[in-house]
Amino acid sequence: MIVIVDLLMMLMDMTYSILCAIIQTFLHPRLKCIDGELCLITGAGGALGRLFALEFAKEGAHLVLWDCNTAANEQTAKLARELGVKVHTFTVDLSKRRSIYETADRVRAEIGDIAILVNNAGVVAGRRFLECPDELLERTLLVNCHALFWMTKAFLPRMKAKNHGHIVTIASALGLFTTACVEDYCASKFGAVGFHESLAHELRAENHDGIKTTLVCPYIVDTGMFAGCEIRRELRSLIPPLEPLYTVQQSMKAILGEQQMICIPRLMYIPFLARALLPWEANVVTYRFMGGDKCMLPFIKNAEMKTSNGHVKAS
Ligand SMILES: NC(=O)c1ccc[n+]([C@@H]2O[C@H](COP(=O)([O-])OP(=O)(O)OC[C@H]3O[C@@H](n4cnc5c(N)ncnc54)[C@H](O)[C@@H]3O)[C@@H](O)[C@H]2O)c1
């Protein structure tokens, strides 16, 4: 008898959540105030990281910016300080657990508790799998996935103690469905999505409802990370690469609206659902039609033209 009552309650809650989600799609959700909160952003020297830093600064959040590229990180800090917020920078190698833990200790001791953690840093090997040096494959997993474990272990305990915080994972549409020739990246982003969702379930199961989570899954963004990647010419205007600022502004709406997940653009839910619902061969023929099966080849050619430090090979 109790199970029937529980089932009915669950169905009512489910219907209510679906209705809320539909309404939120059409209405502007109420955005939370983060004025004076301390926000840590990884990969803050990069394209999206810098834009996130500036958007959080516009909302009045004080910033802790992490990147391995000191000069780029300092440039982001300079721009954010002009918006009147306090900014602290740290040079960290996110592929090294010790570097993360040591820097996190310094942040907690010298600055304070992090309220919003934006795990944004990411890399891609940009080589064909069998031609890719093992270290590059490993680095993608370390930065895009393992670093999430260590960042969360470092900053979640204080969030739990206060039942206050927000963990944001910048994953990718390639964490929800895949394409050819980005094995390292897909593996790392599927890992990031799995980690994020499991953590979100854990927080809910433990009734830590003051700690929010947001998973961001963008399609290709015009930042240079996937420069050259292209689908079939006739379809390119239907799904063009995203503008970096648009991507970050959409993500900010989801974060401040305490939305659990956002795919940018919404069209990305279609291949995500197709992967789950259609037979494998049906997905293969769709990819082939759209040019999705070979879309990474020009990108890989581009990446191969460069050495690991970004200079074009003399050849
Ligand atoms: N650009 C895209 O097409 C796209 C699409 C979907 C998701 N994303 C994700 O968005 C995030 C940001 O991407 P972006 O386009 O701004 O990339 P980007 O290359 O411009 O920025 C990445 C930043 O991470 C930093 N970084 C890399 N390795 C690091 C390490 N070991 N330690 C510390 N910092 C390190 C880099 O120095 C750089 O500043 C990434 O997680 C990426 O996977 C990007």
Ligand as a Chemical Component Dictionary entry (heavy atoms), coordinates in Angstrom:
data_LIG
# 
_chem_comp.id                   LIG 
_chem_comp.type                 NON-POLYMER 
_chem_comp.pdbx_formal_charge   0 
_chem_comp.three_letter_code    LIG 
# 
loop_
_chem_comp_atom.comp_id 
_chem_comp_atom.atom_id 
_chem_comp_atom.alt_atom_id 
_chem_comp_atom.type_symbol 
_chem_comp_atom.charge 
_chem_comp_atom.model_Cartn_x 
_chem_comp_atom.model_Cartn_y 
_chem_comp_atom.model_Cartn_z 
_chem_comp_atom.pdbx_ordinal 
LIG N1  N1  N 0  35.804 25.827 -27.759 1  
LIG C1  C1  C 0  34.895 24.872 -27.996 2  
LIG O1  O1  O 0  34.524 24.566 -29.156 3  
LIG C2  C2  C 0  34.265 24.160 -26.829 4  
LIG C3  C3  C 0  33.093 23.409 -27.034 5  
LIG C4  C4  C 0  32.533 22.741 -25.975 6  
LIG C5  C5  C 0  33.141 22.781 -24.731 7  
LIG N2  N2  N 1  34.276 23.508 -24.556 8  
LIG C6  C6  C 0  34.914 23.503 -23.240 9  
LIG O2  O2  O 0  34.960 24.822 -22.746 10 
LIG C7  C7  C 0  36.106 24.958 -21.893 11 
LIG C8  C8  C 0  36.898 26.199 -22.292 12 
LIG O3  O3  O 0  37.294 26.081 -23.646 13 
LIG P1  P1  P 0  37.950 27.274 -24.479 14 
LIG O4  O4  O 0  37.436 27.165 -25.854 15 
LIG O5  O5  O -1 37.841 28.550 -23.729 16 
LIG O6  O6  O 0  39.475 26.768 -24.501 17 
LIG P2  P2  P 0  40.819 27.625 -24.384 18 
LIG O7  O7  O 0  41.886 26.750 -24.931 19 
LIG O8  O8  O 0  40.644 28.984 -24.945 20 
LIG O9  O9  O 0  40.998 27.778 -22.810 21 
LIG C9  C9  C 0  41.394 26.707 -21.988 22 
LIG C10 C10 C 0  42.213 27.283 -20.852 23 
LIG O10 O10 O 0  42.569 26.187 -19.993 24 
LIG C11 C11 C 0  43.923 26.361 -19.624 25 
LIG N3  N3  N 0  44.548 25.082 -19.326 26 
LIG C12 C12 C 0  44.787 24.066 -20.181 27 
LIG N4  N4  N 0  45.462 23.090 -19.565 28 
LIG C13 C13 C 0  45.659 23.503 -18.292 29 
LIG C14 C14 C 0  46.319 22.937 -17.175 30 
LIG N5  N5  N 0  46.937 21.740 -17.243 31 
LIG N6  N6  N 0  46.340 23.617 -16.022 32 
LIG C15 C15 C 0  45.742 24.844 -15.949 33 
LIG N7  N7  N 0  45.118 25.431 -16.963 34 
LIG C16 C16 C 0  45.072 24.753 -18.129 35 
LIG C17 C17 C 0  44.600 26.986 -20.845 36 
LIG O11 O11 O 0  45.810 27.649 -20.505 37 
LIG C18 C18 C 0  43.526 27.937 -21.330 38 
LIG O12 O12 O 0  43.684 29.212 -20.767 39 
LIG C19 C19 C 0  36.896 23.665 -22.031 40 
LIG O13 O13 O 0  36.591 22.813 -20.957 41 
LIG C20 C20 C 0  36.373 23.087 -23.318 42 
LIG O14 O14 O 0  36.520 21.683 -23.356 43 
LIG C21 C21 C 0  34.853 24.195 -25.575 44 
# 
loop_
_chem_comp_bond.comp_id 
_chem_comp_bond.atom_id_1 
_chem_comp_bond.atom_id_2 
_chem_comp_bond.value_order 
_chem_comp_bond.pdbx_ordinal 
LIG N1  C1  SING 1  
LIG C1  O1  DOUB 2  
LIG C1  C2  SING 3  
LIG C2  C3  SING 4  
LIG C2  C21 DOUB 5  
LIG C3  C4  DOUB 6  
LIG C4  C5  SING 7  
LIG C5  N2  DOUB 8  
LIG N2  C6  SING 9  
LIG N2  C21 SING 10 
LIG C6  O2  SING 11 
LIG C6  C20 SING 12 
LIG O2  C7  SING 13 
LIG C7  C8  SING 14 
LIG C7  C19 SING 15 
LIG C8  O3  SING 16 
LIG O3  P1  SING 17 
LIG P1  O4  DOUB 18 
LIG P1  O5  SING 19 
LIG P1  O6  SING 20 
LIG O6  P2  SING 21 
LIG P2  O7  DOUB 22 
LIG P2  O8  SING 23 
LIG P2  O9  SING 24 
LIG O9  C9  SING 25 
LIG C9  C10 SING 26 
LIG C10 O10 SING 27 
LIG C10 C18 SING 28 
LIG O10 C11 SING 29 
LIG C11 N3  SING 30 
LIG C11 C17 SING 31 
LIG N3  C12 SING 32 
LIG N3  C16 SING 33 
LIG C12 N4  DOUB 34 
LIG N4  C13 SING 35 
LIG C13 C14 SING 36 
LIG C13 C16 DOUB 37 
LIG C14 N5  SING 38 
LIG C14 N6  DOUB 39 
LIG N6  C15 SING 40 
LIG C15 N7  DOUB 41 
LIG N7  C16 SING 42 
LIG C17 O11 SING 43 
LIG C17 C18 SING 44 
LIG C18 O12 SING 45 
LIG C19 O13 SING 46 
LIG C19 C20 SING 47 
LIG C20 O14 SING 48 
# 
